[in-house]
Amino acid sequence: MFYKSTRNSEVKVSSAQAITQGISVEGGLFVPESIPSLSLDEIKSIGEMKYADRAAYIFSKYLTDFTEAEIRYCTDNAYSTKNFETESISEIAHLFDGTYMLELWHGPTCAFKDMALQILPYFLTTSAKKIKLDKKIVILVATSGDTGKAALEGFKDVEGTSILVFYPEDGVSPMQKRQMKTQEGGNVGVCAIKGNFDDCQNGVKSIFTDNDVKKQLDDNGMMFSSANSINWGRLVPQVVYYVSAYAELVKDGEIELGEKINIVVPTGNFGNILAAYYAKHMGVPVNKLICASNINNVLTDFINTGIYDRNRKFYATVSPSMDILISSNLERLLYIMTGDNDALINEWFGKLASEGRYEVNDDVKKKLKAEFAAGFCDDASTKQAISDVYKKYSYTCDTHTAVAVKVYNDYKAETGDTTKTVIASTASPYKFSAAVLEALTGGMSDIDEYEMVDQIAALSDIPVPAALAGLKNKPDRFNDTIEKKDQKQYVLDTLGI
Ligand SMILES: *Cc1c(COP(=O)(O)O)cnc(C)c1O
């Protein structure tokens, strides 16, 4: 299996190269040259395996340059009860007739990003060894909350790596700040920037591309890499849980082998729903992929009209991990849908960069409509959905998952489609406790994060994740706050060069 670039189809690299490089030299994303297939019998047999084995089975079809032992090393280290609260890694909650919550947040940081960021460090270090890059991998992350913490937990004490995370001093939630300041591990660093998320991100980007810094790292046997969601090593682990969920539902007798399901995904960067698309095209029987957005509804409009237009107001919502106007992974979908047409991708994404807008052709519009449905909802409906689900089914969902629930209910009312449906549940309700508590109790309160968690726990059947409960008594380890102009020097000092 080779990987091509969405901006130059002539590029042909192995998975180890795609994962270490992250992004192709001309700026394209790496895409497998074809989507490997799974027969229904294979899917059925996957249901008999434990999660790490399911993952290894699927990775063997994509990472064909990895040996079986290398894949096992990655999956066994990532998907164990060392890192996840439950034996099955991802859990399926039966919500109501024919609707299932695929809970992807039983990892160390209580959001679905753990599913990929627990394994990415092993993919990266194994890939680097395979292509004989004998260097220490230095990960720099700019974060507005979830990704930084998930990357810290993933890379913590992984041999041959170190990680440094920058966050905006006043731009993350109190719980997220505590999660990062108390981070354990001998190879980790966390620092606040006096500025906003863009300042952090611009700083990291300019350090990444600074030839002087690169040379200094090289002289000291180090290299930069990225834990960003455009890396193929973050996408392929997400394909696993959709195949796994289908196989599990067959095994449990909830669906017949071959029966189609809908999949609803609360979407921001389009990574998680693209993974569902891959699962479908591998052979998982899927009727509709339903793309759910908050009021930043650029994707809803795109799927319904074929026009992508980021020239619109940006809203801060109660589902902040979906507050995004440029969905990077869409580029991969369009590359596939145009039949690997790199010229069209260059044209459209060139327009996106220069004008903030592009329109796809009629053929792609048709394909989008055939595969996807899309909808969005605002904060008031999000909280209403949390409250409705709680009252009807005694189930507490987080704000992102609630967007998916609302969009799915709208879809069902509009289409009358009664296909059994899996909703991707992307975060623990305790992670976004202020909005969840407000939805459950109908009122706002000025108590601190820990008290909110206690109050939700008193109302909900879902136990407080140990990782969040334990935070209260952990000492802060990282208290540095710096000016944005000092970011580069801070990196060099931390690395001791
Ligand atoms: C990142 C994130 C999303 C969006 O996922 P994408 O892959 O970017 O579409 C949804 N919910 C939560 C909780 C997240 O952290």
The ligand as an ORCA input file, in Angstrom:
! r2SCAN-3c Opt
* xyz 0 1
  C     -12.060     17.212     18.135
  C     -13.435     16.979     18.620
  C     -14.549     16.906     17.743
  C     -14.423     17.117     16.246
  O     -13.757     16.050     15.605
  P     -13.159     16.243     14.129
  O     -12.410     15.001     13.840
  O     -12.285     17.457     14.204
  O     -14.309     16.439     13.210
  C     -15.790     16.605     18.270
  N     -15.970     16.449     19.607
  C     -14.938     16.527     20.480
  C     -15.205     16.333     21.930
  C     -13.633     16.794     20.034
  O     -12.619     16.891     20.928
*
